[in-house]
Amino acid sequence: LAGLTTALFDRIQNMEQSAIAYLQEHRITELLDNLAAELVFRKPEDPRKFALDYLTRLKAARDGQGPPPELFNEDNLRALFGLFDVTKTGFITLAQYHTGVGAKERDVSKGMVHRQR
């Protein structure tokens, strides 16, 4: 019985490792994270149609037939930068930058980021 349990455990572990390798190789987690971010940001009336359109645009971009979908366009990024550049100096701290892109404070080192014009 112990041998059977060990064999079953090994098989499950191999299946898990295989699944993780597949997800990493095909960047499935990244794809789903990006799709989820788009859905949450845009909140479409028909999320299934939106997801299908998003994946279609992504495939077209991959095949060189159009631009990739983007969560933030230039105007969105300028507005976000403006929220952090409260003194209107054209600079924000690296900590503010990382906060803006969702990084954790403990991962931030000191520094400055300059706005691209």
Disulfide bonds with the S-S distance in Angstrom:
none
